[in-house]
């Protein structure tokens, strides 16, 4: 059968069991780092794709100009994104 405790007993037990600064946060740190990397590289890829499409489909636009613009933006963005803080 289920153990019937009052909600306040359970909350008091959790508060007593937690000691500030004792939890390991490696998994949370790794998840945050993965999310930030995906966000910045994904944003760069979307920006390069948009530049490519704009340069290709603008009036008097051309496919090769779009490719060159997209590649230049990707290279410049990669240089700037990689030159961040190193740990």
C-alpha positions as CSV (number, residue, x, y, z in Angstrom):
1,X,0.0,0.0,0.0
2,X,1.0,3.6,-0.5
3,X,2.6,5.4,2.4
4,X,0.3,8.3,3.4
5,X,2.4,11.2,4.6
6,X,1.3,14.8,4.7
7,X,2.8,17.1,2.0
8,X,4.6,19.2,4.6
9,X,6.5,16.2,6.0
10,X,7.8,15.4,2.6
11,X,8.8,19.0,1.9
12,X,10.6,19.3,5.3
13,X,12.5,16.1,4.6
14,X,13.7,17.5,1.2
15,X,14.7,20.8,2.7
16,X,16.7,19.0,5.4
17,X,18.4,16.7,2.9
18,X,19.7,19.5,0.7
19,X,23.0,21.1,1.6
20,X,23.9,24.1,-0.6
21,X,26.8,23.5,-2.9
22,X,26.9,19.7,-2.6
23,X,25.2,18.7,-5.8
24,X,27.3,17.9,-8.9
25,X,26.3,19.9,-11.9
26,X,28.4,18.3,-14.7
27,X,25.4,17.0,-16.6
28,X,23.6,20.4,-16.4
29,X,26.7,22.2,-17.5
30,X,27.2,19.8,-20.4
31,X,23.6,20.2,-21.5
32,X,23.8,24.0,-21.3
33,X,27.1,24.0,-23.3
34,X,25.5,21.8,-26.0
35,X,22.5,24.0,-26.2
36,X,24.6,27.2,-26.5
37,X,26.8,25.6,-29.2
38,X,23.8,24.4,-31.2
39,X,22.1,27.8,-30.9
40,X,25.1,29.8,-32.1
41,X,26.1,27.5,-34.9
42,X,22.5,27.1,-36.0
43,X,22.0,30.8,-36.0
44,X,25.1,31.2,-38.2
45,X,23.8,28.5,-40.6
46,X,20.4,30.2,-40.8
47,X,22.0,33.6,-41.4
48,X,24.2,32.2,-44.2
49,X,21.2,30.4,-45.8
50,X,19.2,33.6,-45.7
51,X,22.0,35.7,-47.2
52,X,22.4,33.1,-50.0
53,X,18.7,33.1,-50.8
54,X,18.5,36.9,-50.7
55,X,21.5,37.3,-53.0
56,X,20.2,34.6,-55.4
57,X,16.6,35.8,-55.7
58,X,16.9,39.5,-55.6
59,X,16.3,41.4,-58.8
60,X,19.5,40.9,-61.0
61,X,20.6,38.4,-58.4
62,X,22.7,35.3,-59.3
63,X,23.3,31.9,-57.8
64,X,27.0,32.2,-57.7
65,X,26.9,35.6,-56.0
66,X,24.6,34.0,-53.4
67,X,27.0,31.0,-52.9
68,X,30.0,33.3,-52.5
69,X,28.1,35.5,-50.0
70,X,26.9,32.6,-48.0
71,X,30.4,31.0,-47.9
72,X,32.1,34.3,-46.9
73,X,29.5,34.7,-44.0
74,X,30.1,31.1,-42.8
75,X,33.9,31.5,-42.8
76,X,33.8,34.9,-41.1
77,X,31.2,33.6,-38.6
78,X,33.3,30.5,-37.8
79,X,36.3,32.6,-37.2
80,X,34.4,34.9,-34.8
81,X,32.6,32.1,-33.0
82,X,35.8,30.0,-32.5
83,X,37.7,33.0,-31.2
84,X,35.6,33.1,-28.0
85,X,36.9,32.4,-24.5
86,X,38.9,29.3,-24.1
87,X,38.7,27.3,-20.9
